[in-house]
Every structure is written in C-alpha cells, then in structure tokens.
C-alpha cells in the first residue's frame, strides 16, 4: 500500500517574527494521524508571493496532500487567494452561497459590512468551495496532477471547523491509508535518558511494526507506542509490558494532562482540595481550574506571597517563619494545614521557595495535608524562572496525586 503524505504551509509574517505561535499545524497533524496520513514537513512563510509559490512547489515534491493556512482575510496583506488563482491559471468568480452567507454574517451581528467583506465571496473558478460556517472566508480545495492542495483560513476556530466538516470527510473518502494504532502513557519525575536506559531490553523485543517514541517536557515524559498495519491485540500486549516496566512513575495510560488525572481522582474519591502557593503565584490553581468541572473538587486558593500575608491571612505562626525560615519544611507544612482549615477542604497543597538562585539558594518546598497528617518534599529548581515554575507545578500536582492515592 502506497503511503500518503501531507505537508503543511502556514502563511503570515507574524509567524516568522514570533508574534503569533503556530498552533494550527500541530492541531492539523493530530487530526490526520488517526487517518494514517503523516505530516512529512511543516513550513512557515511570510506574506511574500514568491516565497509562498516556492514553498508550494517544494512541498508538492514531498507530499500528496498540501494544506495551507492563512492569507484568506479581506485585507491587503492577505494574498493567498489571488496567488492560488494565478497559480492554477484560473479566474475569480462570485459564489452566490458564500455571498449570502457573508451578508447574513454581518446582519446577524448588526455590524456594518464593507465592500471589502463582499470580496470573500470571490473564489477561484477551478476550486471546490469549502463552506465556512464559522467565519466569512471559505476554504478552497484544488485537485491537480494527482495531488490535493487545500487552502484554509488561519483563524484557528475557522480552520478547525473546515478541517472537521470538510477536509477529513474528503480524505477518508478518497484515500486508503495504513492502519495506525497508538497507545500512550505519561510519566512524571524521571528524565528521558533514565527512562530510555530502563527500557533498553523492552525496546529490543519490539517487532519492526511497532515503534516507541519519547516526548519529553519538564519533569514529564510522554511515551507513545505506534503500531503500523498490525493487529490491536499485539500492540496492547506490548503496551501492558511497557506499563509494567514504568508502573512506579506512570501517572496515566491515556493522553491526559496531570491536572486532568488529578481532577478525575478527586471526583472518584469525592474529595476536595485547596492551595496556598507562594513562589508559583497562582499557576497551580490555574492548572487545576483549566479542567472543565473543577468546581466539583477545587475549593479555592490563596497566593500568600509576602510573609505578612502568610501570617495575617493564612495564619502561619510568626515564630515558625522567624526561627525556621519562610522557605522551610515546617513553614510549608503549616501553610498546608492552615489552608485545609481556611477552605474547609479535604486536602491542601502549599508551596514556598526560590525560583531563581540567589543568596538563599534555589530550593522549593512542597507541602500537602489532610488537616491531620502532613508531608513535605524539597526539590531544587535548577532552570530559569519560567522553567522552574513548570517544574514546581508539575512536581507539586504529582505529590498531591500520590498523597491522595495513599490516603
């Protein structure tokens, strides 16, 4: 079976100068992967006609399917539509359905419509129009010399609508691709190289049809088994072996974030949590509440950044801080215990430390408590402030998760 490949071109000067982060390519690749259509290359180009044409010609050498995002708006820097019209030697014509949609779009929002907005209804005659219910710029699909070139708006929600509503159904109908089976587990607390060392023998047993990928982040490593044209039971057999090898550091055998796993654990146990975080400045609460339905288990949080607030609002004993230090085991234990009382939660998590190395060092203390029993853990923050924040938040969420599992 011939493998079908895709390339993605994202268009916009803002992508090249770092003003906008390209999330579109990652999302598109995630949607194509279950179809067995891997993305061979991802290319970003500016709003320059010659560069865009060069990118299209180059990627047509590498892929069967080319997906282009960006440059379909109504302003002068949006040059993708006239460029593709010229590239495919066709002409712009008005699409009546798109015109009615654009008019209705502005009428429903009670916003004035400019002449330039009606230009969205002009489309290349040789393309298949992909109707855009999420915005005014339609997508365009060209079939040329056995290849498919698809142009979509760069606005993420519009692009995602068009991929889901039009592009994926088209690809499923027109391409027969290899069967890919993915299994994912995620670990926390151990580095990629250490895990790879542990898995040397396991990797040697994998058949050629199954590949193991390491996807590391700060303090977290995602491991993905991918089987190609192999039965699901065989992949599952090796996945169970992988989980057994890493059972001590695995926090989930699904593609889920740590805060999602923690939230489900709290729901299953019908328990609540609260947080008192100093140096992380609310990032832990932000991660917890990023999960839909977090109000079922998250009572609230406090950012007692100063010593004064730790004492006057949270209720930490001033003698504890003066005698043992604001960054100490005893201080975070007391912070967690007081937090439990303040928010009337089943568990509390506390943080105090230094996210940048200074005269006091670069240690961070994490405390957990259920109001009766408490525990503290010290870690060293060796990176810059941003990375150390991620390190501490990931570690703290996992410390709380393990505490709850043991309780």
Order of alpha helices (4+ residues) and beta strands (2+ residues): beta-alpha-alpha-beta-alpha-beta-alpha-beta-alpha-alpha-beta-beta-beta-beta-alpha-alpha-beta-alpha-alpha-beta-beta-alpha-beta-alpha-beta-alpha-beta-alpha-alpha-alpha-beta-beta-beta-alpha
